Structures are given as C-alpha cells and as structure tokens.
Amino acid sequence: MLTTNYFKRLAVRKDRAWITMEWIERVMQMPLRKEVQPDGRIRYWAAIPEANNRYLRVVTLEDGQTVQCVLRS
C-alpha cells in the first residue's frame, strides 16, 4: 500500500494506533460509500466489525491508491 508522509506522521499517533493496515485495505476494496472531493482526493467509508462496527474513513490521493489519512467515526 502506498502512503504519503502525512499519513506516516499520523499513523504513529496514539489515537490511531488501533487502526490496522488490513482494515485500511478492506475499506478501500469494499467501501460502503465512496466520494470524490473537489480537490480530486477520494474518501472511502466502511464499518469495521472488529472495532464494534465503528466506521473508518480512508482518504486517498487522486490515484485512489496512495493513502493520505485515516479517520474513525
């Protein structure tokens, strides 16, 4: 999986330590929702059963492969 430097800095934050790369890949492969932002970046959402069905949002660059950031909801 390709990632940006911004993602690498965020990935080490304690509030995101519970997010696994497997979950990120799963969200990108089988999103419940997908939306293209005005700047071309793409948002993907999916529920993660292992995290009590909390939603994970993955934002990629325009290529749809390079992960920019990951947020929980």
C-alpha positions in Angstrom: 0.0 0.0 0.0 1.3 3.4 -0.9 1.2 6.2 1.7 2.1 9.8 2.0 4.5 11.3 4.5 1.5 13.0 6.1 -0.1 9.6 6.7 3.1 8.2 8.2 3.2 11.0 10.7 -0.5 10.5 11.6 -0.1 6.7 11.8 2.1 6.9 14.9 -0.4 9.0 16.9 -1.9 7.2 19.9 -5.4 7.9 18.9 -4.9 6.0 15.6 -2.9 3.1 17.0 -5.9 0.8 17.0 -6.3 1.1 13.2 -4.6 -1.7 11.2 -3.4 -1.7 7.7 -5.6 -4.7 6.9 -8.7 -2.6 7.9 -7.5 0.3 5.6 -7.1 -2.1 2.7 -10.5 -3.6 3.4 -12.2 -0.2 3.4 -10.6 0.7 0.1 -11.6 -2.6 -1.5 -15.1 -2.9 -0.2 -16.4 0.6 0.8 -19.9 1.2 1.9 -19.6 4.7 0.5 -17.1 6.4 -1.9 -16.9 10.1 -2.6 -14.6 12.2 -4.7 -13.7 15.5 -3.0 -13.5 18.8 -5.0 -9.7 18.5 -4.9 -9.8 15.1 -6.5 -8.9 13.1 -3.4 -11.2 10.1 -2.7 -12.9 9.2 0.6 -13.9 5.7 1.4 -16.1 4.6 4.3 -16.8 1.2 5.8 -17.8 -0.4 9.2 -15.1 -2.4 10.9 -16.7 -5.4 12.8 -13.6 -5.9 14.9 -14.0 -2.3 16.2 -17.6 -2.6 17.3 -18.8 -1.7 13.8 -17.3 1.8 14.1 -16.8 3.4 10.7 -13.3 4.0 9.3 -12.8 6.7 6.7 -9.8 6.4 4.4 -8.8 9.3 2.2 -6.5 8.7 -0.8 -4.9 10.9 -3.3 -6.4 11.3 -6.8 -4.9 7.9 -7.9 -7.2 6.0 -5.5 -4.2 4.1 -4.1 -2.0 6.4 -2.1 -3.4 6.7 1.4 -3.4 10.3 2.7 -5.2 9.9 6.1 -7.4 7.6 8.1 -10.1 8.8 10.5 -12.5 6.9 12.7 -16.1 7.8 13.4 
